[in-house]
Amino acid sequence: MTWLVTGGAGYIGAHVVRALTGAGERVVVLDDLSTGLPDRLPPGVPLVRGAVSDRSLLEETIAGHGVTGVVHLAARKQVGESVERPLTYYRENVHGLTVLLEAVVAAGVRRFLFSSSAAVYGMPDVDLVTEDTPCTPLNPYGETKLAGEWLVRAAGRAHGLATACLRYFNVAGAARPELADTGVSNVIPMFFGALTRGEAPRIFGDDYPTPDGTCVRDYVHVADLADAHLAAARRLAELPPGEDLTVNVGTGRGVSVRELADLVAEVTGIREPAPVVVPRRPGDPAGVVASAERIGRELGWAPRYGVRQMVASAWEGWRLRRPEAAAPGGTGSDG
Ligand SMILES: NC(=O)c1ccc[n+]([C@@H]2O[C@H](COP(=O)([O-])OP(=O)(O)OC[C@H]3O[C@@H](n4cnc5c(N)ncnc54)[C@H](O)[C@@H]3O)[C@@H](O)[C@H]2O)c1
């Protein structure tokens, strides 16, 4: 197999590339480097610089590298930005995917794996979110992921592709510091940012119906997520044409924002200023925790890493890019 990994120079994509190449699969990466970094790629993995909406570049890449399967990660992913710029999000995430699927179908590629998100569920009012929980996304980002799933499954059924949609929950951590997420919009980097600026980390609301009153989420280590891609890629080889496998990638365990803040203080060694509670943000669900039953049953996948390892490895990555953030008494390497 040769896999085309779109967005392979991104945070998650680079981990997926390593999981695939580490297991002996051939990989070519297509990435426009809008947020990706070429030095995240292991030596020997070809990088084609360009957009997934460039049909002729896709045709050249698929034919030139003998691509037999696609892992499609390239997308815009900022929820707030998607509210302000919905047309950009639909163009990049939905139109781009349409062009990619057209090229894939025309070239006779038969395996397609799509990065989806727990954002498709919106505000699920259940203890554990199963793949059958109704999808009611709350913002254009989540809508483009749900529309993406529809497109992938419809194209798969019509054109005989085996497809998989992986709905990632909250992705965190890094397999190596240089592969860490460079974004600052998720809760762990937001806490790091506040603490290293000497500011109090903000907890949005502590009056939710959860054990400690703060929001509960399901965090998955990016290395575990990459392993899930490898398992799904292998499974696609066994799926009959036109079949789809849609699975949550989460651990089934919830961690509250308060617990996370405590862990961040412990790992970084920065305990002051203590977190402050500020009003709830509109649209934040109280708890979103995956049922990990289907992924365990279908792919034999189970997470290897816990949230402490996610925070510790994310902190290593943060410090690599910001050496000035080295904290007195930090215990970031205790994994
Ligand atoms: N990070 C998360 O917590 C999370 C959660 C759920 C789903 N996802 C999904 O996972 C995927 C990867 O996310 P990430 O966190 O690695 O983000 P990222 O921004 O680090 O990676 C995206 C990569 O795609 C590239 N890219 C973007 N648009 C492109 C285009 N039109 N053509 C070619 N390349 C393009 C970027 O340069 C980057 O390398 C996305 O589809 C995202 O929606 C991420």
Ligand as a Chemical Component Dictionary entry (heavy atoms), coordinates in Angstrom:
data_LIG
# 
_chem_comp.id                   LIG 
_chem_comp.type                 NON-POLYMER 
_chem_comp.pdbx_formal_charge   0 
_chem_comp.three_letter_code    LIG 
# 
loop_
_chem_comp_atom.comp_id 
_chem_comp_atom.atom_id 
_chem_comp_atom.alt_atom_id 
_chem_comp_atom.type_symbol 
_chem_comp_atom.charge 
_chem_comp_atom.model_Cartn_x 
_chem_comp_atom.model_Cartn_y 
_chem_comp_atom.model_Cartn_z 
_chem_comp_atom.pdbx_ordinal 
LIG N1  N1  N 0  -6.490  18.739 17.117 1  
LIG C1  C1  C 0  -7.657  18.312 17.544 2  
LIG O1  O1  O 0  -7.958  18.356 18.753 3  
LIG C2  C2  C 0  -8.665  17.712 16.573 4  
LIG C3  C3  C 0  -9.863  17.168 17.082 5  
LIG C4  C4  C 0  -10.777 16.620 16.186 6  
LIG C5  C5  C 0  -10.500 16.583 14.820 7  
LIG N2  N2  N 1  -9.341  17.125 14.358 8  
LIG C6  C6  C 0  -9.073  17.077 12.904 9  
LIG O2  O2  O 0  -7.808  16.496 12.709 10 
LIG C7  C7  C 0  -7.234  17.008 11.505 11 
LIG C8  C8  C 0  -5.812  17.462 11.768 12 
LIG O3  O3  O 0  -5.825  18.442 12.797 13 
LIG P1  P1  P 0  -4.495  18.977 13.493 14 
LIG O4  O4  O 0  -4.831  19.245 14.907 15 
LIG O5  O5  O -1 -3.344  18.106 13.160 16 
LIG O6  O6  O 0  -4.379  20.395 12.751 17 
LIG P2  P2  P 0  -3.125  21.073 12.034 18 
LIG O7  O7  O 0  -3.574  22.456 11.669 19 
LIG O8  O8  O 0  -1.897  20.915 12.835 20 
LIG O9  O9  O 0  -2.986  20.190 10.727 21 
LIG C9  C9  C 0  -3.700  20.417 9.530  22 
LIG C10 C10 C 0  -2.708  20.247 8.384  23 
LIG O10 O10 O 0  -3.408  20.355 7.153  24 
LIG C11 C11 C 0  -2.733  21.303 6.327  25 
LIG N3  N3  N 0  -3.801  21.902 5.500  26 
LIG C12 C12 C 0  -4.834  22.667 5.933  27 
LIG N4  N4  N 0  -5.648  22.965 4.894  28 
LIG C13 C13 C 0  -5.104  22.367 3.798  29 
LIG C14 C14 C 0  -5.496  22.294 2.427  30 
LIG N5  N5  N 0  -6.601  22.892 1.972  31 
LIG N6  N6  N 0  -4.710  21.584 1.567  32 
LIG C15 C15 C 0  -3.586  20.955 2.022  33 
LIG N7  N7  N 0  -3.169  21.007 3.300  34 
LIG C16 C16 C 0  -3.932  21.701 4.178  35 
LIG C17 C17 C 0  -2.037  22.259 7.262  36 
LIG O11 O11 O 0  -0.916  22.896 6.700  37 
LIG C18 C18 C 0  -1.631  21.303 8.394  38 
LIG O12 O12 O 0  -0.377  20.698 8.124  39 
LIG C19 C19 C 0  -8.173  18.106 11.021 40 
LIG O13 O13 O 0  -8.998  17.548 10.025 41 
LIG C20 C20 C 0  -8.986  18.441 12.248 42 
LIG O14 O14 O 0  -10.256 18.931 11.929 43 
LIG C21 C21 C 0  -8.412  17.689 15.201 44 
# 
loop_
_chem_comp_bond.comp_id 
_chem_comp_bond.atom_id_1 
_chem_comp_bond.atom_id_2 
_chem_comp_bond.value_order 
_chem_comp_bond.pdbx_ordinal 
LIG N1  C1  SING 1  
LIG C1  O1  DOUB 2  
LIG C1  C2  SING 3  
LIG C2  C3  SING 4  
LIG C2  C21 DOUB 5  
LIG C3  C4  DOUB 6  
LIG C4  C5  SING 7  
LIG C5  N2  DOUB 8  
LIG N2  C6  SING 9  
LIG N2  C21 SING 10 
LIG C6  O2  SING 11 
LIG C6  C20 SING 12 
LIG O2  C7  SING 13 
LIG C7  C8  SING 14 
LIG C7  C19 SING 15 
LIG C8  O3  SING 16 
LIG O3  P1  SING 17 
LIG P1  O4  DOUB 18 
LIG P1  O5  SING 19 
LIG P1  O6  SING 20 
LIG O6  P2  SING 21 
LIG P2  O7  DOUB 22 
LIG P2  O8  SING 23 
LIG P2  O9  SING 24 
LIG O9  C9  SING 25 
LIG C9  C10 SING 26 
LIG C10 O10 SING 27 
LIG C10 C18 SING 28 
LIG O10 C11 SING 29 
LIG C11 N3  SING 30 
LIG C11 C17 SING 31 
LIG N3  C12 SING 32 
LIG N3  C16 SING 33 
LIG C12 N4  DOUB 34 
LIG N4  C13 SING 35 
LIG C13 C14 SING 36 
LIG C13 C16 DOUB 37 
LIG C14 N5  SING 38 
LIG C14 N6  DOUB 39 
LIG N6  C15 SING 40 
LIG C15 N7  DOUB 41 
LIG N7  C16 SING 42 
LIG C17 O11 SING 43 
LIG C17 C18 SING 44 
LIG C18 O12 SING 45 
LIG C19 O13 SING 46 
LIG C19 C20 SING 47 
LIG C20 O14 SING 48 
# 
